[in-house]
Amino acid sequence: MQLLLRLSRLIDAISTLVGKTAMWLILAATLISAGNAIIRKVFGTSSNAWLEIQWYLFAAVFMLGAGYGFLRNAHVRIDFLSNMFSDRGRNWVDVGGIILFLFPLCYIMVSLGWPLLDQAYTSGEMSSNAGGLIRWPMYAMVPAGFALLFMQGISELIKRIAFLTGNGPDVLSHTGPSETELLAEEIAAQEKARQAGASS
């Protein structure tokens, strides 16, 4: 089990690196969008390539960040149902979900996405828009993103099994406030301090 947990930590490190790198693409997309809008308003010109690269960056953030989202337990859950289960019950539900749904989905998406990527790369497929970009980098996001999600699924499965066998902590436990709750508390405290300062 210790070997598997080391593998899990390695996968987590890869997902963290890819996810945090992908976050910077949001800034790049924002700057490109703003720059393109300014150029269009000031100089009356634009480029389809600049528009399309925003879509590419969005695809990269969404697809490459999926594994990191899974690692951070930031994906959508039906909390009012999952909170009804015990800690072991929640982990068993995750084990079933990972094996029965996540792994097959990732396999199907990589299997379907790879031939499209290969065809676009081989043919040199270009955007149908004038001055548009080559298409294969965008197609590459599908198999790459689902492969990373599959890897993170392996890591999460290892962690769930480690908890169920008494070899690791419960990564699904809600013992403390979430980052969102901590941020909300900090904002409320700042607002309260601001109001106290304004009234004095």
Buried (B, 14 or more C-beta within 10 A) or exposed (E): EEEBBEBBEEBBEBBBEBBEBBEEBBEBBEEBBEEBEEBBEEEEEBBBBBBBBBEBBBBBBBBBBBBBBBBBEBEEBEEEEBEEEEBEEBBBBBBEBBEEEBBEBBEEBBEEBBEBBEEBBEEEBEBEEEEBBBBBBBBBBBBBBBBBBBBBBBBBBBBBBBBBEEBBEBBBEEEEEEEEEEEEEEEEEEEEEEEEEEEE
